[in-house]
Structures are given as C-alpha cells and as structure tokens.
C-alpha cells in the first residue's frame, strides 16, 4: 500500500514544474525551506555591461545606468560636481558605494526629472542603490541595513482652503 502512494506522488511531481515539486515536497515533509532551496538572485546586466534602476524621492525621479569603470558620475549630461554643486548632495550620491565598499569601481549615468536639487540627489542615490543590487545581488544586505533601498516617501503637504499654507492660518484680527 505504501509503495502505491509513493508511485502516485512520483507521478504527480513529475508532471509539475520544478518549483511546484519542491513546494509539494516541503508540504509533505512539513519542514521549512532551507538556504539551499531558495534561489540566489541573478545579476541583471544588459549587453553593454550595464545595470539599470529607477530611483524616486519627493517629486523627482531618476533613471540610473551603472557599469564598471573609473568612478565617473554624470547627471543629465553634466559632471556631478557641476550639477550638484553643494558638497552635501555629492556626499549623498557617494554613500551607497561607501557602504558597499565599491568606491571608484563604477561609472554612473543618470537622468533626473522633477523636484528640486535635494529631491533629485535623493532619487539618484535610490537609483544607484538598486542598480548596485542588480549588478551584484550579494550587496543587498549591506545596502538594506543602511536604509538605501527604501524609498523616502515624504512629500510636501498640500495647501488647504481657508489657510495661508498647508497648516498656517491667516493673521487673526479681533476687529
């Protein structure tokens, strides 16, 4: 009787895709998936040796291409020192590379639209972080711990009617 059940299980798992057969085996064993069962992410690199990601912050969105190189960063066709003149914004773009210990190993080409300079710098940083993960999936734990993969969703609050700004009231006049 037990032999017949094993034959039926083998016949049903042979008809299913690999992932489904593994899930069925886990259900019957009652165990949790191990590290060997989970697939390691593959690098997503195009024919030109680049990885692509989109980053967003406030009203800005950045398209970022990352490839091996000398560490040159270009934003909207300009050098990073020219586009982001404030050192704080330049430091923001360098953070993902410092955390991943990949400073000077990648060239970055980014196009940014919308928002102001601060939001654009945050969007490029978000895009660089995601492009790094697509290039080297092993960097995910370090970048995740640094908080670079989470989109900062804070935006400007809208202005309400009957108010001077979003929350500020008009000056009160008693008479």
N, C-alpha and C positions, 0 to 999 in steps of 0.2 A: 504494500500500500504506500509506504514512504517513497519507494522508487518511482511510482507513478506520479506523485506530487512533484518530485524533483525533475522528472522529464517534462511535465507540464510547465513548470517555472522556466526551464531552459528554453522551451519552445516559445513561450511568450516574450522572454527577454531578447531572444534572437531577432524577433520582428521589430523591436523598439530601437530608437536611436541610442547611441552610447550614453548620453546624459540621462535619459529616462531609465535605462537599465541600471545605472549606478544609483539613481534615486530609489528604484524598486528594491535594490539590494540593501540600501540603508533602512528602508521601511521594514524589511523582513528581519534584518539583524537588530534593529532597534538602537543602533549606535548613531552618534553624531558624525558629520563629515570631518575627516582629518585634513591636515595640510596637504597631503598627497592627493586628496580627492579634489580640492579646489584648484582651478586653473590659474596660472600666473599670467598676468596681463601681458600682451604682446606690444612691442613698440609700434607706434603708428607713424611711420616715416614715408613720405612720398618719393617719387622717382628722382627728385632733385636733392634728396637727403635732408628735407625739412619736415618739421612737425608744426601743425597749425592749431591754434586755440583762440577762443574769443574771451575777452575779459570785460567786465562791466563794473561801474561804480557811479553812483548818483545818476546823472543823465548822460554820462559818457559811455561809449562802447568802443573797444579796441580789438582790431584783428591783428594777431601776432604770429609771425613765422620765425621759427628758431632753427638754426643749423650750426654745425660745428664750424668754428672759426677762431678769430683772434680777440673776440670780446667787443666788437663794434656794435653800437646800438644806434639805430636810425628810426626816428619817429616822423611820419609824414614827410619823408624825403630830406629831413634835416638831421644833423648830429644831435645827440641827446643833450649836450651842453648848450647848444643853441636853442633847442625847442623848450626844454625845461631849464631855465636859467637859474632858478633857486636851487641851492645845494640840497635842501631837504627833499625836493622832488627827485633829484638824481639819486639820492641815497635810497629812496623808496624803491626805485627800479632795480637797485643792486641787491636788495635784501634776499630775494629768492635764491640768487646764485651763491650768496654767502652762506645761507643755511644749508644748501645742498653741497657746499664745498666745490663749486664749479665756476669760480670767478675767472673770467677771461677765456673760457673754453668755447663759448657760443656767440654767434652773431645773431642779433635781433633786428628784425624789420617789422615795424608796427605802423598801422594806420589807425588814427583815432578820430572820432567824430562826436560832437555834442559836449555839453557841460563846460566847465572851466578847467584851468590847468591842474588843480588839485584832483578833481574827479578823473581827469584824463590820465594822470600819473597812477592813480589807484587802479584804473581799468587796465593799463598796460602791465602793472605788477600782477594783477589777477590773471591776465592772459599769459604772461611769462611763466607763472607757476604751473598752469595747466599744460602749457606746451612742453615744459620740462618733464612732466609726468608722462606725456605721450611719447617723448623721446626716450626717457629712461624710467620705466614704471617702478623701479626699485627706490626712487626718491620720494615716493608718496608718503611714507610715514614721517619723514623729516619735515616735509612741507606742510603736512596736515597738522603736525604738532605746533608748527609756527603760526598756524592760522591763515596761511596764504591761499588756501583753496576755497574758503568760504567767501561768498560774495557779500560785501558790506552793503546791506540793503537800505541804509539810512538815506533818505532823500529830504528835500525841503518840503515843509508842510505847506499846504495850500492856504491862500488868503480866504478868510471868511467874510461874508457880507456883514455890514454893521461894525466892522473892525478896521483899524488902520493897517494892520498887517495880519499875520496868521492868528496872533493872540493879543496883540497890543490894542488897547481901546483908544478912542479919541479922547482928547482932554475934556475932563468933566467941568461943566460950568453950572454953578448953582443958580445964577440969574442971567 
